[in-house]
Amino acid sequence: MATIDLITMPNYSYVFNFEKDFDTPAQRQWMRDNWQMCFYYVGTYMLIIYAGQFYMQNRQRFELKSVLFTWNIFLAAFSIWGASRTLPELLYVLTNYGFHYSVCIPGPSFLDNRVGGFWNWMFTLSKVPELGDTVFIVLRKQPLIFLHWYHHVTVLLYAWYSYSDYIATARWFVCMNYLVHSVMYSYYALKALKFKVSRFVAMFITTAQLAQMIMGAAVNIWAYQVKQAGNECHVSYENIKISLIMYTSYFVLFAHFFRRAYMKKPSGIDQKCIKNGDVSSHHAYDYEKSRKGKLD
């Protein structure tokens, strides 16, 4: 096997100083000591949701157009940057070492590599500020569906729990999330400015999310089979079980969402989304405005 530089690797034309100086072992140790903090974040998040909804009950909704645009364009830029740093490594490993390596061997090109290590760390931390998506939903008095907050909470808990475990499957999970979020938050930024984006863009995003869940489940099943055969795969049975349950539940919820959003006549809540002309959750949530297929 060819030697891979722990600072960089083929396909990176430039390495930033903050990537070059990243100390993966130190951050992994910090997470081992502090990962339980994610439960405090989740508790605070749920409290803010319910307190915020109670506060907004008899008040006019906030528009927050410019703030929402800034928020989404920042997350879009972050996700695009993250995807541009993690996708080359995934493609490099797939091309040179194959699918098994990409699922079961975490280093040296991913977590031990300082570029990959830094963006895996940033992915893990980013699940905390992403909870802010829900604040906009509450302040704008949009419907808050179960899929939205369940997805936010479980991804945060799983990401923090898994980081210190040095799991190889994170190579796929992190890269896929960055890629989907790159498109999703870019879409949200356009919607915040009231751009009339085609319904098919929203359908594409939800389809990409479904594909992400299928691939996530497939990666876990592959890892499980490898371990059952007595071969090396750097992920625990416990992690596989938790991750597989998560991805399966996401697929069911997203599939239900897709059917309700794009294949059925909108319900009362859906009509409210149409009237507001907004994306009501952390997922593409557009519907036909009329039988003519026009969108808000």
C-alpha positions in Angstrom: 0.0 0.0 0.0 1.4 3.4 -0.9 2.4 5.7 1.9 -0.1 8.6 2.5 1.2 11.9 3.9 -0.5 12.6 7.2 -0.7 16.3 6.5 -2.0 16.1 2.9 -2.6 13.5 0.2 -3.2 13.4 -3.5 -6.1 15.5 -4.8 -5.5 18.4 -2.4 -3.9 21.3 -4.3 -3.7 23.5 -1.2 -3.7 22.9 2.5 -4.7 25.7 4.9 -2.7 26.4 8.0 -5.6 25.7 10.3 -5.9 22.2 8.6 -2.1 21.7 8.7 -2.0 22.5 12.4 -5.0 20.4 13.4 -4.3 18.0 16.3 -6.7 15.1 15.8 -5.6 13.0 18.9 -6.1 16.1 21.2 -9.6 16.8 19.9 -10.5 13.1 20.1 -9.4 13.1 23.7 -11.4 16.2 24.4 -14.5 14.6 22.9 -14.0 11.4 25.0 -14.0 13.6 28.1 -16.8 15.9 27.1 -19.2 14.2 24.6 -21.9 14.0 27.2 -22.3 17.8 26.8 -24.4 17.1 23.8 -27.3 16.1 26.1 -27.2 19.6 27.7 -27.4 21.1 24.2 -30.3 18.9 23.3 -32.1 19.7 26.6 -31.6 23.4 26.0 -32.8 23.0 22.4 -36.0 21.3 23.4 -36.7 23.9 26.1 -36.2 26.8 23.6 -38.5 25.1 21.1 -41.4 24.7 23.5 -40.8 28.1 25.3 -40.5 29.8 21.9 -43.7 28.3 20.5 -45.6 29.3 23.7 -44.1 32.9 23.4 -45.2 33.2 19.8 -48.7 31.8 20.3 -50.4 35.2 20.3 -47.8 37.2 18.4 -47.2 38.1 14.8 -44.7 36.0 13.0 -41.3 37.5 12.2 -40.2 37.7 8.6 -36.4 37.7 9.2 -35.7 37.6 5.5 -32.2 39.0 5.5 -31.2 37.2 8.7 -32.5 33.9 7.3 -30.7 34.4 4.0 -27.4 35.2 5.8 -27.8 32.1 8.0 -28.5 29.7 5.1 -25.8 31.1 2.8 -23.3 30.7 5.7 -24.3 27.1 6.2 -24.3 26.5 2.5 -20.8 27.9 2.1 -19.6 25.9 5.1 -21.1 22.7 3.7 -19.6 23.3 0.2 -16.2 23.9 1.7 -16.6 20.7 3.8 -17.7 18.7 0.8 -14.7 20.0 -1.2 -12.3 18.7 1.5 -13.9 15.3 2.2 -15.1 14.1 -1.2 -11.6 14.0 -2.8 -10.4 11.7 0.0 -13.4 9.4 -0.4 -12.9 9.2 -4.1 -9.2 8.7 -3.7 -9.8 5.7 -1.3 -12.5 4.2 -3.5 -10.3 4.5 -6.6 -7.1 3.2 -5.0 -8.2 0.8 -2.3 -11.8 -0.1 -2.9 -15.1 -0.1 -1.1 -14.1 -2.3 1.8 -11.3 0.1 2.8 -13.6 3.1 2.5 -16.0 1.5 5.0 -13.7 -0.3 7.4 -10.3 1.5 7.5 -10.4 5.0 9.1 -6.8 6.0 8.4 -4.3 7.1 7.4 -6.0 9.2 4.7 -9.2 10.2 6.6 -9.1 10.6 10.4 -5.3 10.5 10.8 -4.9 12.9 7.8 -5.1 16.5 9.1 -7.4 17.8 6.4 -9.8 14.9 6.9 -9.4 15.1 10.7 -10.2 18.8 10.7 -13.3 18.6 8.6 -14.6 15.6 10.5 -14.2 17.7 13.7 -16.0 20.6 12.1 -18.8 18.4 11.0 -19.2 17.1 14.6 -19.2 20.6 16.1 -21.6 22.0 13.4 -24.5 19.9 14.6 -24.8 22.3 17.5 -25.3 25.6 15.6 -27.5 23.8 13.1 -30.0 23.6 15.8 -30.6 27.2 15.1 -32.6 26.2 12.0 -35.5 25.5 14.4 -35.4 28.9 15.9 -36.3 30.4 12.6 -39.2 28.0 12.2 -40.5 29.0 15.7 -40.1 32.7 15.2 -41.7 32.6 11.8 -44.6 30.5 13.1 -44.2 27.7 10.6 -45.3 24.1 11.2 -42.6 22.2 13.2 -42.9 18.6 12.0 -41.5 15.6 14.0 -38.9 14.8 11.3 -37.3 18.2 11.7 -36.4 18.1 15.4 -36.0 14.4 15.6 -33.4 14.5 12.8 -31.5 17.5 14.5 -31.4 15.8 17.9 -30.4 12.3 16.8 -27.7 13.5 14.4 -26.1 15.7 17.1 -26.2 12.9 19.7 -24.8 10.3 17.3 -22.1 12.6 15.9 -20.7 13.5 19.3 -21.0 9.9 20.6 -19.2 8.5 17.5 -16.4 11.0 17.1 -14.1 9.6 19.9 -14.7 6.1 18.7 -12.6 6.6 15.6 -15.2 4.9 13.3 -14.3 4.2 9.7 -17.9 4.5 8.5 -17.8 8.2 9.3 -15.9 8.7 6.0 -19.2 8.0 4.2 -21.5 9.7 6.7 -19.6 13.0 6.9 -19.1 13.3 3.2 -22.7 12.5 2.3 -24.0 15.0 4.8 -21.7 17.8 3.5 -22.8 17.1 -0.1 -26.6 17.1 0.7 -26.4 20.1 2.9 -24.4 22.0 0.2 -27.5 21.8 -2.1 -30.1 22.1 0.7 -28.9 25.2 2.3 -28.2 26.9 -1.0 -31.8 26.2 -1.9 -33.0 27.6 1.5 -31.0 30.8 0.9 -32.8 31.3 -2.4 -36.1 30.6 -0.8 -35.3 33.1 1.9 -35.1 35.8 -0.8 -38.4 34.6 -2.2 -36.9 33.3 -5.4 -39.3 31.1 -7.3 -37.3 27.8 -7.4 -38.7 24.9 -9.4 -40.6 22.3 -7.5 -38.3 19.7 -8.9 -35.3 21.2 -7.0 -37.1 20.5 -3.8 -38.0 17.0 -5.0 -34.3 16.4 -6.0 -33.2 17.4 -2.5 -35.6 15.0 -0.7 -34.6 12.3 -3.2 -30.9 12.9 -2.4 -31.7 12.7 1.3 -33.5 9.3 0.7 -30.4 8.1 -1.2 -28.2 9.2 1.6 -30.3 7.1 4.1 -30.1 4.1 1.8 -26.4 4.4 1.4 -25.9 5.0 5.1 -27.8 1.8 5.9 -25.8 -0.1 3.2 -22.5 1.0 4.7 -23.6 -0.3 8.2 -24.8 -3.6 6.8 -21.5 -4.1 4.9 -19.5 -3.3 8.1 -21.6 -5.8 10.1 -21.1 -8.5 7.5 -17.3 -7.9 7.5 -17.1 -8.2 11.3 -19.3 -11.3 11.3 -16.9 -12.9 8.9 -14.1 -12.2 11.4 -12.4 -9.5 9.4 -11.2 -6.1 10.4 -13.7 -3.3 10.4 -13.1 -0.3 12.6 -16.6 0.3 14.0 -18.2 -1.4 17.0 -21.4 -3.5 16.8 -23.1 -1.0 19.1 -22.3 1.8 16.8 -23.5 -0.1 13.8 -26.8 -0.9 15.6 -27.4 2.7 16.6 -26.5 4.0 13.2 -28.6 1.5 11.3 -31.7 2.2 13.5 -31.2 5.9 12.8 -30.8 5.6 9.1 -33.7 3.3 8.8 -35.9 5.6 10.8 -34.8 8.6 8.7 -35.6 6.7 5.5 -39.1 5.8 6.7 -39.8 9.4 7.8 -38.3 11.0 4.6 -40.3 8.5 2.4 -43.5 9.5 4.3 -42.6 13.1 3.9 -41.9 12.7 0.1 -45.2 11.0 -0.4 -47.1 13.7 1.6 -45.2 16.6 0.1 -45.1 15.6 -3.6 -47.6 12.8 -4.3 -50.7 13.8 -2.3 -53.0 16.8 -2.1 -51.7 19.1 0.6 -53.3 18.8 4.0 -54.3 21.7 6.3 -50.7 22.2 7.5 -49.4 21.9 4.0 -51.8 24.6 2.8 -50.4 26.9 5.5 -46.9 26.2 4.1 -48.2 27.1 0.6 -49.8 30.3 1.9 -46.6 31.4 3.6 -44.5 30.4 0.7 -41.8 29.0 3.0 -39.8 25.9 3.6 -41.3 24.7 6.9 -38.6 22.4 8.1 -35.0 21.3 7.7 -36.0 19.5 4.6 -37.3 20.5 1.1 -41.0 21.2 1.9 -42.6 22.7 -1.2 -45.9 21.9 -2.7 -47.9 22.8 -5.7 -49.7 26.1 -5.3 -52.4 25.1 -7.6 -53.5 22.4 -10.2 -51.5 24.4 -12.7 -48.3 23.4 -10.9 -47.2 26.9 -9.9 -45.2 27.3 -6.8 -44.9 30.0 -4.1 
